[in-house]
């Protein structure tokens, strides 16, 4: 049985709210779930911010037993600090070397020593 942590929609038309649920991967989006581990409201509330509530211990438990988060849930968990942020790939422009972080090589080459110019 493959378990996923994903969003299950509830709420009215045009006013979505989501539950973060641990569910078997073959069940429907709003179908049977194993456990509710949080909630998420994408619409800003009275304070102007999106609402998010998580049961941190239960989310960490499900991740430890092998549950895979869906892409939207993965972004939510990164923002909450449960998952580490993915490493950002370095931007390499045409003609620059790919090793040793090419941008630093260009800076080091263009740096002039003030003692040698005086």
Secondary structure, DSSP 8 states (H G I E B T S, - for coil): --EEEEEEEEEETTEEEEEEEEEETTS-TTS--SEEEEEEE-S--TTSS-EEEE-HHHHHHHHHTT-EE-HHHHHHHHHHTSS----------TTS-TTTTHHHHHHHHH---HHHH-
